[in-house]
């Protein structure tokens, strides 16, 4: 009958697909007879996702805090997914590079505006109570955010500015690790003693960080940018995307986080300290550490005044 669908082309394509990976096409077709139709809740794993929010207190707004930070971690995962595609792209070109950078920037734009949820979406009194149950944990301990930093720039740009003159590409990663800018938030450099915040963080992630640092030492965003032909490195759209990403991550997003923290920590209802015990102002504010992913794309004046007017 002429009105019956012809599946010959599809079957041929399936057979080619499974032959390529040394699989039996017939086995896979039989499998389709017994597989269940997919549903939204199974595909998204909704039940599992919605059961990941476990409060430590009975204060209602703690749920806002937990869910918000879990959303942040999911967005960080999406960001790393985009960056990894630039890192692994064999024939990297301007169009692909720029499109991925702007995707990542949009994610950070969303994270920036979402801090209104943190700043205005929780009762100050409730937050200042349940935050004590979080000690010594801190958002400082987001490993994915550290991965984003390592995959974005040359390692030297993440070193505490006080030690940069003594560190170069020949420096062992273990030594460089001890002088990353964020170490200052958890280490007393007079005594060398690390806070519980930092000790716990390193115990869980240090080995992963060292492997990641080595992997992305040769394929971070800046390294991939410098591998492009000179003409492409001067492409107006790509340079604009690089600068936008750099400023969004290291100034706009950081300041949104800073202002949200300030709203609660300096509310007058607590001790004015961060839960992890860090010097949060000097750690977070752009003007102190001057975290800059792509310093070569900024003027001397822009570098000098990084974060000063905020």
Secondary structure as a PSIPRED ss2 file (coil, helix, strand):
# PSIPRED VFORMAT (PSIPRED V4.0)

   1 X C   1.000  0.000  0.000
   2 X C   1.000  0.000  0.000
   3 X C   1.000  0.000  0.000
   4 X C   1.000  0.000  0.000
   5 X C   1.000  0.000  0.000
   6 X C   1.000  0.000  0.000
   7 X C   1.000  0.000  0.000
   8 X H   0.000  1.000  0.000
   9 X H   0.000  1.000  0.000
  10 X H   0.000  1.000  0.000
  11 X H   0.000  1.000  0.000
  12 X H   0.000  1.000  0.000
  13 X H   0.000  1.000  0.000
  14 X H   0.000  1.000  0.000
  15 X H   0.000  1.000  0.000
  16 X H   0.000  1.000  0.000
  17 X H   0.000  1.000  0.000
  18 X H   0.000  1.000  0.000
  19 X H   0.000  1.000  0.000
  20 X H   0.000  1.000  0.000
  21 X C   1.000  0.000  0.000
  22 X C   1.000  0.000  0.000
  23 X C   1.000  0.000  0.000
  24 X C   1.000  0.000  0.000
  25 X H   0.000  1.000  0.000
  26 X H   0.000  1.000  0.000
  27 X H   0.000  1.000  0.000
  28 X H   0.000  1.000  0.000
  29 X H   0.000  1.000  0.000
  30 X H   0.000  1.000  0.000
  31 X H   0.000  1.000  0.000
  32 X H   0.000  1.000  0.000
  33 X H   0.000  1.000  0.000
  34 X H   0.000  1.000  0.000
  35 X C   1.000  0.000  0.000
  36 X C   1.000  0.000  0.000
  37 X C   1.000  0.000  0.000
  38 X C   1.000  0.000  0.000
  39 X C   1.000  0.000  0.000
  40 X H   0.000  1.000  0.000
  41 X H   0.000  1.000  0.000
  42 X H   0.000  1.000  0.000
  43 X H   0.000  1.000  0.000
  44 X H   0.000  1.000  0.000
  45 X C   1.000  0.000  0.000
  46 X H   0.000  1.000  0.000
  47 X H   0.000  1.000  0.000
  48 X H   0.000  1.000  0.000
  49 X H   0.000  1.000  0.000
  50 X H   0.000  1.000  0.000
  51 X C   1.000  0.000  0.000
  52 X C   1.000  0.000  0.000
  53 X C   1.000  0.000  0.000
  54 X C   1.000  0.000  0.000
  55 X C   1.000  0.000  0.000
  56 X C   1.000  0.000  0.000
  57 X C   1.000  0.000  0.000
  58 X C   1.000  0.000  0.000
  59 X C   1.000  0.000  0.000
  60 X C   1.000  0.000  0.000
  61 X C   1.000  0.000  0.000
  62 X H   0.000  1.000  0.000
  63 X H   0.000  1.000  0.000
  64 X H   0.000  1.000  0.000
  65 X H   0.000  1.000  0.000
  66 X H   0.000  1.000  0.000
  67 X H   0.000  1.000  0.000
  68 X H   0.000  1.000  0.000
  69 X H   0.000  1.000  0.000
  70 X H   0.000  1.000  0.000
  71 X H   0.000  1.000  0.000
  72 X H   0.000  1.000  0.000
  73 X H   0.000  1.000  0.000
  74 X H   0.000  1.000  0.000
  75 X H   0.000  1.000  0.000
  76 X H   0.000  1.000  0.000
  77 X H   0.000  1.000  0.000
  78 X H   0.000  1.000  0.000
  79 X H   0.000  1.000  0.000
  80 X H   0.000  1.000  0.000
  81 X H   0.000  1.000  0.000
  82 X H   0.000  1.000  0.000
  83 X H   0.000  1.000  0.000
  84 X H   0.000  1.000  0.000
  85 X H   0.000  1.000  0.000
  86 X H   0.000  1.000  0.000
  87 X H   0.000  1.000  0.000
  88 X H   0.000  1.000  0.000
  89 X C   1.000  0.000  0.000
  90 X C   1.000  0.000  0.000
  91 X C   1.000  0.000  0.000
  92 X C   1.000  0.000  0.000
  93 X C   1.000  0.000  0.000
  94 X H   0.000  1.000  0.000
  95 X H   0.000  1.000  0.000
  96 X H   0.000  1.000  0.000
  97 X H   0.000  1.000  0.000
  98 X H   0.000  1.000  0.000
  99 X H   0.000  1.000  0.000
 100 X H   0.000  1.000  0.000
 101 X H   0.000  1.000  0.000
 102 X H   0.000  1.000  0.000
 103 X H   0.000  1.000  0.000
 104 X H   0.000  1.000  0.000
 105 X H   0.000  1.000  0.000
 106 X H   0.000  1.000  0.000
 107 X H   0.000  1.000  0.000
 108 X H   0.000  1.000  0.000
 109 X H   0.000  1.000  0.000
 110 X H   0.000  1.000  0.000
 111 X H   0.000  1.000  0.000
 112 X H   0.000  1.000  0.000
 113 X H   0.000  1.000  0.000
 114 X H   0.000  1.000  0.000
 115 X H   0.000  1.000  0.000
 116 X H   0.000  1.000  0.000
 117 X H   0.000  1.000  0.000
 118 X H   0.000  1.000  0.000
 119 X H   0.000  1.000  0.000
 120 X H   0.000  1.000  0.000
 121 X C   1.000  0.000  0.000
 122 X C   1.000  0.000  0.000
 123 X C   1.000  0.000  0.000
 124 X H   0.000  1.000  0.000
 125 X H   0.000  1.000  0.000
 126 X H   0.000  1.000  0.000
 127 X H   0.000  1.000  0.000
 128 X H   0.000  1.000  0.000
 129 X H   0.000  1.000  0.000
 130 X H   0.000  1.000  0.000
 131 X H   0.000  1.000  0.000
 132 X H   0.000  1.000  0.000
 133 X H   0.000  1.000  0.000
 134 X H   0.000  1.000  0.000
 135 X C   1.000  0.000  0.000
 136 X C   1.000  0.000  0.000
 137 X C   1.000  0.000  0.000
 138 X C   1.000  0.000  0.000
 139 X H   0.000  1.000  0.000
 140 X H   0.000  1.000  0.000
 141 X H   0.000  1.000  0.000
 142 X C   1.000  0.000  0.000
 143 X H   0.000  1.000  0.000
 144 X H   0.000  1.000  0.000
 145 X H   0.000  1.000  0.000
 146 X H   0.000  1.000  0.000
 147 X H   0.000  1.000  0.000
 148 X H   0.000  1.000  0.000
 149 X H   0.000  1.000  0.000
 150 X H   0.000  1.000  0.000
 151 X H   0.000  1.000  0.000
 152 X H   0.000  1.000  0.000
 153 X C   1.000  0.000  0.000
 154 X C   1.000  0.000  0.000
 155 X H   0.000  1.000  0.000
 156 X H   0.000  1.000  0.000
 157 X H   0.000  1.000  0.000
 158 X H   0.000  1.000  0.000
 159 X E   0.000  0.000  1.000
 160 X C   1.000  0.000  0.000
 161 X H   0.000  1.000  0.000
 162 X H   0.000  1.000  0.000
 163 X H   0.000  1.000  0.000
 164 X H   0.000  1.000  0.000
 165 X H   0.000  1.000  0.000
 166 X H   0.000  1.000  0.000
 167 X C   1.000  0.000  0.000
 168 X C   1.000  0.000  0.000
 169 X C   1.000  0.000  0.000
 170 X C   1.000  0.000  0.000
 171 X C   1.000  0.000  0.000
 172 X C   1.000  0.000  0.000
 173 X H   0.000  1.000  0.000
 174 X H   0.000  1.000  0.000
 175 X H   0.000  1.000  0.000
 176 X H   0.000  1.000  0.000
 177 X H   0.000  1.000  0.000
 178 X C   1.000  0.000  0.000
 179 X C   1.000  0.000  0.000
 180 X E   0.000  0.000  1.000
 181 X H   0.000  1.000  0.000
 182 X H   0.000  1.000  0.000
 183 X H   0.000  1.000  0.000
 184 X H   0.000  1.000  0.000
 185 X H   0.000  1.000  0.000
 186 X C   1.000  0.000  0.000
 187 X E   0.000  0.000  1.000
 188 X C   1.000  0.000  0.000
 189 X C   1.000  0.000  0.000
 190 X C   1.000  0.000  0.000
 191 X C   1.000  0.000  0.000
 192 X C   1.000  0.000  0.000
 193 X C   1.000  0.000  0.000
 194 X E   0.000  0.000  1.000
 195 X C   1.000  0.000  0.000
 196 X H   0.000  1.000  0.000
 197 X H   0.000  1.000  0.000
 198 X H   0.000  1.000  0.000
 199 X H   0.000  1.000  0.000
 200 X H   0.000  1.000  0.000
 201 X H   0.000  1.000  0.000
 202 X H   0.000  1.000  0.000
 203 X H   0.000  1.000  0.000
 204 X H   0.000  1.000  0.000
 205 X H   0.000  1.000  0.000
 206 X H   0.000  1.000  0.000
 207 X H   0.000  1.000  0.000
 208 X H   0.000  1.000  0.000
 209 X H   0.000  1.000  0.000
 210 X H   0.000  1.000  0.000
 211 X H   0.000  1.000  0.000
 212 X H   0.000  1.000  0.000
 213 X H   0.000  1.000  0.000
 214 X H   0.000  1.000  0.000
 215 X H   0.000  1.000  0.000
 216 X H   0.000  1.000  0.000
 217 X C   1.000  0.000  0.000
 218 X C   1.000  0.000  0.000
 219 X C   1.000  0.000  0.000
 220 X C   1.000  0.000  0.000
 221 X H   0.000  1.000  0.000
 222 X H   0.000  1.000  0.000
 223 X H   0.000  1.000  0.000
 224 X H   0.000  1.000  0.000
 225 X H   0.000  1.000  0.000
 226 X H   0.000  1.000  0.000
 227 X H   0.000  1.000  0.000
 228 X C   1.000  0.000  0.000
 229 X C   1.000  0.000  0.000
 230 X H   0.000  1.000  0.000
 231 X H   0.000  1.000  0.000
 232 X H   0.000  1.000  0.000
 233 X H   0.000  1.000  0.000
 234 X C   1.000  0.000  0.000
 235 X C   1.000  0.000  0.000
 236 X H   0.000  1.000  0.000
 237 X H   0.000  1.000  0.000
 238 X H   0.000  1.000  0.000
 239 X H   0.000  1.000  0.000
 240 X H   0.000  1.000  0.000
 241 X H   0.000  1.000  0.000
 242 X H   0.000  1.000  0.000
 243 X H   0.000  1.000  0.000
 244 X H   0.000  1.000  0.000
 245 X H   0.000  1.000  0.000
 246 X H   0.000  1.000  0.000
 247 X H   0.000  1.000  0.000
 248 X H   0.000  1.000  0.000
 249 X H   0.000  1.000  0.000
 250 X H   0.000  1.000  0.000
 251 X H   0.000  1.000  0.000
 252 X H   0.000  1.000  0.000
 253 X H   0.000  1.000  0.000
 254 X H   0.000  1.000  0.000
 255 X H   0.000  1.000  0.000
 256 X H   0.000  1.000  0.000
 257 X H   0.000  1.000  0.000
 258 X H   0.000  1.000  0.000
 259 X H   0.000  1.000  0.000
 260 X H   0.000  1.000  0.000
 261 X H   0.000  1.000  0.000
 262 X H   0.000  1.000  0.000
 263 X H   0.000  1.000  0.000
 264 X H   0.000  1.000  0.000
 265 X H   0.000  1.000  0.000
 266 X C   1.000  0.000  0.000
 267 X C   1.000  0.000  0.000
 268 X C   1.000  0.000  0.000
 269 X C   1.000  0.000  0.000
 270 X C   1.000  0.000  0.000
 271 X C   1.000  0.000  0.000
 272 X C   1.000  0.000  0.000
 273 X C   1.000  0.000  0.000
 274 X C   1.000  0.000  0.000
 275 X C   1.000  0.000  0.000
 276 X C   1.000  0.000  0.000
 277 X C   1.000  0.000  0.000
 278 X C   1.000  0.000  0.000
 279 X C   1.000  0.000  0.000
 280 X H   0.000  1.000  0.000
 281 X H   0.000  1.000  0.000
 282 X H   0.000  1.000  0.000
 283 X H   0.000  1.000  0.000
 284 X H   0.000  1.000  0.000
 285 X C   1.000  0.000  0.000
 286 X H   0.000  1.000  0.000
 287 X H   0.000  1.000  0.000
 288 X H   0.000  1.000  0.000
 289 X H   0.000  1.000  0.000
 290 X C   1.000  0.000  0.000
 291 X C   1.000  0.000  0.000
 292 X C   1.000  0.000  0.000
 293 X C   1.000  0.000  0.000
 294 X C   1.000  0.000  0.000
 295 X H   0.000  1.000  0.000
 296 X H   0.000  1.000  0.000
 297 X H   0.000  1.000  0.000
 298 X C   1.000  0.000  0.000
 299 X C   1.000  0.000  0.000
 300 X H   0.000  1.000  0.000
 301 X H   0.000  1.000  0.000
 302 X H   0.000  1.000  0.000
 303 X H   0.000  1.000  0.000
 304 X H   0.000  1.000  0.000
 305 X C   1.000  0.000  0.000
 306 X C   1.000  0.000  0.000
 307 X C   1.000  0.000  0.000
 308 X C   1.000  0.000  0.000
 309 X C   1.000  0.000  0.000
 310 X C   1.000  0.000  0.000
